[in-house]
Amino acid sequence: MSGVDLLVTGAAGQLGRVVVAQGAARGLCVVGVDVAEMPLDQQAAIARTVAAQAPRAVVHCGAITNVDGCELDPLAAHRINGLATAWVAEAAAAAGAALVYVSTDFVFDGTATAPYPVDAAASPLSVYGASKRRGEEAVLAHGRPDFHVVRTSWVFGPGGRNFPRTMLDRARSGQPLKVVTDQVGRPTMTHDLAEALLDLLALRAPGGVWHAANEGQCSWHQLAVDVLREAGLGHVVVGTQTAAEYAAGLVAQGKRPPALRPSWSVLDTQKLTRLRGKPLPHYLDALRRYLPLDAAASRTAPPIPDLRGKHY
C-alpha cells in the first residue's frame, strides 16, 4: 500500500485528536490509532501497524500521563512510556518515517532558577518523569536527523481531563479551592502545541530535543485564578498552600502523598521560536480560546476524526 502522510498514536487523547484534526486541515493523509488499534504494550502490534501504514511521519502522543498513578504502577509506566516508545521508534526507523515524540517538563528536578534549555541535564523526581525520560533516550539513541523529542508542560485542551477543567468544575459546584503556589511552569494548549509539532515536520527541523509551550509562566495558583477570571468566575476565592502542605494534608486524611513534582519547570522555547519565526501565543490568549471550545466539547464530545474510514 502507499504510505500515509502521518500516523498519530494516542489519537483518542486530548492532544492526539487535535494533531489528527490539524494534520487533516493541512491536507495531509492522517491515520489516528489508540489502544484499540495499536496496544502500546504489544511490540508486535506496534511493528505491524506502523509497517502496514508506511507513514512518512509518526507523532507519538500515546502515553500514561497520570503522574500519581505512575507511582502506583511503575512497571506499567516504564513499559508504556519508555519501552513502548522504543518500539515505536524502532518501527518508525524501519519504515523510514520521521518521528516526533511528545515528552514532558517533568524530566527536570525543578532546582533551576531560569528556564530550562533543551540541553539541560535531566533529573526526574517521579516515576512518570523517569519513564518519559526513558522514552526520550530511546528516540535519541537512533541519532536520526528526523527524530525529535518535544518536551511540553501543563497541557490542557477542550474535552480533556486537565487542570482548567478541574478548577471550573469545582468552582461551579461550590467546592472550596486551595491550590499550590510554589510550583511554576508554562501552561500549554493542545491546539498551539499540535501546530508546533506539525511545523517541526513541515519545516524539516533537525533531529534532537525541542521545547514547546505557550508564552508566559505562572504558578498553579495563578493559573487557577486566571482560569476563573477568564470564565467570569473571578469572585470565587482560590486559597493558597505549598506543595508540602498539600502533601501533608493528604497524609493526614490517610491518603497517599502525591508524586514529587518540580517546583520550577519553565521551559526555554527559544530554539523552537527561531525555527518557526514566532513563539506560541501567551497562555492567557490560549485560555480565552480554550474556554468556549471546552464548553462546546462538554456538551457534545467530538469523535476522533476518521479520515480513511478506519483507524488502521
C-alpha positions as CSV (number, residue, x, y, z in Angstrom):
1,M,0.0,0.0,0.0
2,S,1.1,3.6,-0.5
3,G,2.0,5.2,2.8
4,V,0.0,7.8,4.6
5,D,1.5,11.1,5.4
6,L,1.0,11.0,9.2
7,L,0.4,8.3,11.8
8,V,-0.7,9.7,15.2
9,T,-0.7,7.5,18.3
10,G,-2.8,8.3,21.3
11,A,-5.4,9.7,18.9
12,A,-8.2,9.5,21.5
13,G,-6.4,11.8,23.9
14,Q,-6.8,15.5,24.3
15,L,-3.6,16.2,22.3
16,G,-3.7,13.3,19.8
17,R,-7.2,14.2,18.5
18,V,-6.1,17.8,17.8
19,V,-2.9,16.6,15.9
20,V,-5.1,14.4,13.8
21,A,-7.5,17.2,13.0
22,Q,-4.9,19.8,12.3
23,G,-2.9,17.5,10.1
24,A,-6.0,16.8,8.0
25,A,-6.6,20.6,7.9
26,R,-3.2,20.9,6.3
27,G,-4.2,18.5,3.6
28,L,-2.3,15.5,5.0
29,C,-3.5,12.0,4.8
30,V,-3.7,11.1,8.5
31,V,-4.4,8.0,10.4
32,G,-5.0,8.1,14.1
33,V,-4.6,5.0,16.3
34,D,-5.2,4.4,20.0
35,V,-5.2,1.4,22.3
36,A,-7.9,-0.5,20.4
37,E,-5.9,-0.4,17.2
38,M,-2.4,-0.4,18.4
39,P,-1.9,-1.5,22.1
40,L,1.3,0.1,23.3
41,D,2.2,-2.9,25.5
42,Q,2.5,-5.1,22.4
43,Q,5.6,-4.8,20.4
44,A,4.2,-6.9,17.5
45,A,1.1,-4.7,17.3
46,I,3.2,-1.6,17.0
47,A,5.5,-3.0,14.4
48,R,2.6,-4.4,12.4
49,T,0.6,-1.2,12.5
50,V,3.5,1.1,11.5
51,A,4.6,-1.2,8.7
52,A,1.0,-1.5,7.4
53,Q,0.5,2.2,7.3
54,A,4.0,3.0,6.0
55,P,3.8,6.6,7.2
56,R,6.1,9.4,6.2
57,A,6.0,10.6,9.8
58,V,4.8,9.4,13.2
59,V,3.7,11.7,16.0
60,H,3.8,9.7,19.2
61,C,1.3,11.1,21.7
62,G,0.3,7.8,23.3
63,A,1.4,7.6,27.0
64,I,0.3,7.1,30.6
65,T,0.1,10.7,31.8
66,N,-1.4,10.1,35.3
67,V,1.5,11.3,37.3
68,D,0.3,10.0,40.7
69,G,-1.0,6.8,39.0
70,C,2.5,6.0,37.7
71,E,3.8,5.9,41.3
72,L,1.3,3.1,42.0
73,D,2.3,1.0,38.9
74,P,5.8,1.9,37.9
75,L,6.2,-1.2,35.7
76,A,3.3,-0.1,33.6
77,A,4.6,3.4,33.4
78,H,8.0,2.3,32.2
79,R,6.6,-0.3,29.8
80,I,4.3,2.2,28.1
81,N,6.2,5.5,28.4
82,G,9.6,4.0,28.0
83,L,9.7,0.6,26.3
84,A,6.8,1.2,24.0
85,T,8.4,4.4,22.8
86,A,11.5,2.4,22.0
87,W,9.3,0.1,20.0
88,V,7.6,3.0,18.2
89,A,11.0,4.4,17.4
90,E,12.2,1.1,16.0
91,A,9.1,0.7,13.9
92,A,9.4,4.3,12.5
93,A,13.1,3.8,11.7
94,A,12.3,0.5,9.9
95,A,9.6,2.4,7.9
96,G,11.9,5.3,7.1
97,A,9.5,7.6,8.9
98,A,10.2,10.8,10.7
99,L,9.2,10.7,14.4
100,V,8.0,13.3,16.9
101,Y,7.8,12.1,20.5
102,V,5.9,14.2,23.0
103,S,7.7,14.4,26.3
104,T,7.4,16.4,29.5
105,D,8.9,19.1,31.7
106,F,8.8,16.5,34.5
107,V,12.2,15.1,33.3
108,F,13.7,18.0,35.3
109,D,14.1,18.2,39.1
110,G,13.0,21.9,39.4
111,T,16.2,23.2,41.0
112,A,16.8,25.7,38.2
113,T,16.1,29.4,38.6
114,A,16.0,30.2,34.9
115,P,14.1,28.5,32.0
116,Y,15.5,25.0,31.2
117,P,17.3,25.0,27.8
118,V,16.9,21.9,25.6
119,D,20.4,20.6,26.6
120,A,19.8,20.9,30.4
121,A,20.6,17.7,32.3
122,A,17.5,15.6,33.0
123,S,16.9,14.5,36.6
124,P,13.3,13.4,37.1
125,L,11.7,13.3,40.5
126,S,8.8,10.9,39.8
127,V,8.2,7.6,38.1
128,Y,6.3,9.5,35.4
129,G,9.2,11.7,34.7
130,A,11.7,8.8,34.7
131,S,9.5,6.8,32.4
132,K,9.2,9.6,29.9
133,R,13.0,10.2,30.1
134,R,13.5,6.5,29.1
135,G,11.4,7.2,26.1
136,E,13.5,10.2,25.2
137,E,16.7,8.2,25.4
138,A,15.2,5.5,23.2
139,V,14.3,8.1,20.5
140,L,17.6,10.0,20.7
141,A,19.7,6.8,20.6
142,H,18.8,6.3,17.0
143,G,20.7,9.5,16.1
144,R,18.4,10.1,13.1
145,P,18.1,13.6,11.7
146,D,14.4,13.3,11.5
147,F,13.7,12.0,15.1
148,H,12.5,14.7,17.5
149,V,11.8,14.8,21.2
150,V,9.5,17.6,22.1
151,R,9.1,18.5,25.8
152,T,6.0,20.4,26.8
153,S,4.3,21.3,30.0
154,W,0.9,21.7,31.8
155,V,-1.1,20.7,28.8
156,F,-4.8,21.5,28.6
157,G,-7.3,21.3,25.8
158,P,-11.1,21.1,25.1
159,G,-12.8,17.9,26.1
160,G,-9.9,16.6,28.1
161,R,-9.2,16.0,31.8
162,N,-6.9,18.8,32.8
163,F,-6.3,21.5,35.4
164,P,-8.5,24.3,34.0
165,R,-11.4,21.9,33.6
166,T,-11.0,20.7,37.2
167,M,-10.9,24.2,38.5
168,L,-14.0,25.2,36.6
169,D,-15.9,22.1,37.7
170,R,-15.1,22.6,41.4
171,A,-15.8,26.3,41.3
172,R,-19.2,25.8,39.7
173,S,-20.2,23.0,42.2
174,G,-19.3,25.2,45.1
175,Q,-16.3,23.1,46.3
176,P,-13.6,25.0,48.1
177,L,-10.4,25.7,46.1
178,K,-6.9,25.6,47.5
179,V,-4.0,25.5,45.1
180,V,-0.3,25.3,45.4
181,T,1.8,28.5,45.0
182,D,5.3,27.1,44.9
183,Q,5.3,25.2,41.6
184,V,5.9,27.3,38.5
185,G,5.7,26.3,34.8
186,R,4.3,27.2,31.4
187,P,0.7,26.2,30.6
188,T,0.2,24.8,27.0
189,M,-2.9,24.5,25.0
190,T,-3.3,21.4,22.8
191,H,-4.2,23.4,19.7
192,D,-1.0,25.5,19.9
193,L,1.2,22.5,20.7
194,A,-0.2,20.5,17.8
195,E,0.6,23.3,15.4
196,A,4.2,23.4,16.7
197,L,4.6,19.6,16.3
198,L,3.3,19.7,12.7
199,D,5.6,22.7,12.0
200,L,8.6,20.7,13.1
201,L,7.8,18.1,10.4
202,A,6.8,20.6,7.7
203,L,10.0,22.7,8.2
204,R,12.2,19.6,8.3
205,A,13.7,20.6,11.6
206,P,17.0,18.9,12.6
207,G,16.6,16.0,14.9
208,G,17.1,16.3,18.7
209,V,15.3,17.9,21.6
210,W,12.9,20.8,21.4
211,H,10.8,22.6,23.9
212,A,7.2,23.7,23.1
213,A,5.0,25.7,25.4
214,N,2.8,28.7,25.4
215,E,4.4,32.1,26.3
216,G,4.3,33.2,29.9
217,Q,4.8,31.4,33.2
218,C,2.8,31.1,36.4
219,S,2.2,29.0,39.5
220,W,-0.7,26.5,39.6
221,H,-2.5,29.0,42.0
222,Q,-2.1,31.9,39.5
223,L,-3.3,29.6,36.7
224,A,-6.4,28.8,38.7
225,V,-7.1,32.5,39.3
226,D,-6.6,33.2,35.6
227,V,-9.0,30.4,34.6
228,L,-11.8,31.5,36.9
229,R,-11.4,35.2,35.9
230,E,-11.5,34.4,32.2
231,A,-14.6,32.2,32.8
232,G,-16.4,35.0,34.6
233,L,-15.9,33.3,38.0
234,G,-13.4,35.8,39.4
235,H,-15.5,36.2,42.6
236,V,-14.5,32.6,43.6
237,V,-11.8,32.6,46.2
238,V,-8.8,30.4,45.5
239,G,-6.9,29.5,48.7
240,T,-3.2,29.1,48.8
241,Q,-1.0,26.3,50.1
242,T,2.5,25.0,49.4
243,A,3.2,21.6,47.8
244,A,4.4,20.3,51.2
245,E,1.2,21.5,52.9
246,Y,-0.9,19.8,50.3
247,A,1.0,16.5,50.7
248,A,0.8,16.7,54.5
249,G,-3.0,17.2,54.2
250,L,-3.4,14.1,52.2
251,V,-1.3,12.1,54.6
252,A,-3.4,13.4,57.5
253,Q,-6.5,12.0,55.7
254,G,-4.9,8.6,55.4
255,K,-4.2,9.1,51.7
256,R,-1.0,8.6,49.7
257,P,1.1,11.7,49.2
258,P,1.3,12.9,45.6
259,A,4.3,12.2,43.4
260,L,7.1,14.7,43.6
261,R,6.8,17.4,41.1
262,P,9.4,20.0,40.1
263,S,8.9,23.4,41.8
264,W,10.3,25.1,38.7
265,S,9.8,23.6,35.3
266,V,9.7,26.6,33.0
267,L,11.0,25.5,29.6
268,D,13.2,27.7,27.3
269,T,11.4,27.6,23.9
270,Q,13.8,30.0,22.0
271,K,15.1,27.2,19.8
272,L,11.6,26.4,18.5
273,T,10.7,30.1,18.2
274,R,13.8,30.7,15.9
275,L,12.8,27.7,13.8
276,R,9.1,28.8,13.4
277,G,9.8,32.6,13.3
278,K,7.3,33.1,16.0
279,P,6.5,31.9,19.6
280,L,3.4,30.1,20.7
281,P,0.8,32.5,21.9
282,H,0.7,33.6,25.5
283,Y,-1.1,31.2,27.8
284,L,-3.8,33.8,28.7
285,D,-4.6,34.1,25.0
286,A,-4.8,30.3,24.9
287,L,-7.1,30.2,27.9
288,R,-9.5,32.6,26.2
289,R,-9.7,30.4,23.1
290,Y,-9.9,27.3,25.2
291,L,-13.0,28.2,27.3
292,P,-15.6,28.4,24.5
293,L,-14.2,25.3,22.8
294,D,-14.3,23.3,26.1
295,A,-17.8,24.4,26.8
296,A,-18.9,23.1,23.4
297,A,-16.9,19.9,23.9
298,S,-18.5,19.2,27.2
299,R,-21.9,19.3,25.6
300,T,-21.0,17.0,22.7
301,A,-17.7,15.2,22.8
302,P,-16.4,15.2,19.2
303,P,-15.4,11.9,17.7
304,I,-11.8,11.3,16.7
305,P,-11.6,12.2,13.0
306,D,-11.5,9.0,11.0
307,L,-10.0,10.2,7.7
308,R,-9.7,6.9,5.9
309,G,-12.8,5.1,7.0
310,K,-10.8,3.1,9.6
311,H,-8.0,3.7,12.1
312,Y,-5.8,1.1,10.5
